[in-house]
Each structure stands twice: as C-alpha cells, then as structure tokens.
Amino acid sequence: MPQIRLMGSDSDDVQRTADAVVRALRAWPETRVGDVSSPVPNRRGSGCRIYIEVLADIATDGVEVTVERDDRPAHRPALGELSAGRGRRLTP
C-alpha cells in the first residue's frame, strides 16, 4: 500500500500535522486511509516519523485532482531556464 511519511525534529508538530493530514484524507471521497503508525523516533537527532497508508478509491469517475500549496514562493526559473517572453538572441 502506498505510504506518506511525515517527519520532523519536533514530535508534537509532526503529530499535529499527521492528525490534520489524516482528517483531510478521510474527508476526501477519493482516498482511503489505512493504518497510521505510532510515532517512530528519528534515527538521527530528535523528533519522529509517522507513516500513513493511503489508497486512491477506485470509484473516482475519472476525476483527477491536483493540490497546490499557497504558502510557497512563486516559481523562480532555474539557472539557464528562460522566462516566458524572454529569449536569447542567436547570431550567426
């Protein structure tokens, strides 16, 4: 079964985030949540990991869902990537 792994150095923050993710996934009709692990201590450093098993519900009527974050900065072009409307002029 596919899994989501949440991890961080603050165990309380990881638990709160996992709880919110599980609630959101259970509320969404296209996903089924399987087992949610107990917090597993990180191998190095403080904090923990929590694993959430997730399956897509087969009866989705062909609907595709894309989730985008609002709290991320706008896309910045990678080094060498051209912005729309700007190009390099090649001279022979």
Disulfide bonds with the S-S distance in Angstrom:
none
